[in-house]
């Protein structure tokens, strides 16, 4: 509407000024008003367009490639299930925890060493303090510690160990009452041995629990 009126005035169709000089001044003023109004419309349209662009959601496409370094499958669970038999595998050495005797030291298979069968299979039984007693399937005795070394046997009562998540598919196994964890220790013997050591976040202190297929 305002465009039509201003156009008519500027073209001479509407002339309500008393003389030619006055009409020229009115024409100039109206032209200025018309230009300002047109500029305001352009700015307003620009702001509307900008708002519309901001309102359009951007589609995001992501691609994740996982170059896993662990050997064997990873199973997603927060803690072991009582009644299920597991292999306990050290993250640093990729060796399996196994019982050397019914009453004896616990060791870890060397890299590339063949499986120890039932001597490398373990059951987790719920115990007090939210932990587990860990029993070897092959020798049917449970884990206890003495001077930091870990054994299976009857000479001492089975100890309670906490099993806590240490990242996707990885766990720490530690004393319930002390901040000491199962740790793979390299020794002069042909295979690494298992000891308790202060928590340091080492790979030698991280474990994978793989259910044994029966």
C-alpha positions, 0 to 999 in steps of 0.5 A: 500500500505504501509503495503504491501511494509513494509511486503515485505521488512521485509520478505526479498522479497525486499533487497536493502541493501549493507550488512547483518548489514546494512539490519538489521538496515534498517529492525529495522527502517522499523519495527519501522516505520511500528509499528508507522504507525499501531498505528496512524491508530488505533488512527485515527480509534478510533477518527472516532468512537468517533466522530460517537458516539457523532453524534448519538442523544440520545433519551430522554423519560420523564414522568410527573405526575401531582398531582393537589390539586385544586378542580374542572376543570382548564380552560386555558385562560389569562383573562376572556371573556366578556359576559361569566358568571363565578364562582370566587373561592378562591384558599386558601378556595375553596369558591365561591365569592357571593353577600349578598345583592343588596347593601351589603358586598361581602363574600365567601362561607364557605368550604362545603357550598352549592352554592348560585346560581346566587348570586355566578355568575359574569360577567366581562365587559370591562372597561377603563385602560384595566380592567373590571367592575364586575357585580353580576348576581343575584343582577345585581349590580357591585363591588366597594370598601369602606375603603378596603371592597368590596361591590355590589350596586348602592351607588357608581360607579362601580370600574375598576379591573385588572385581571392578571395571577398568574400561571396556571389556577389562577388569581389575581384581583386588583385595576387598580390604586393601588397595592391592591388585592382581598383578602379572610379575615377570620372573626368572621362571619360564612364565610370569607369576601372579602377585598382589601389588599396589594399584598403579593402573598398569596393563599388568594389573588389567584382566579380560574375563572370557566365558569358557564354552562347554 
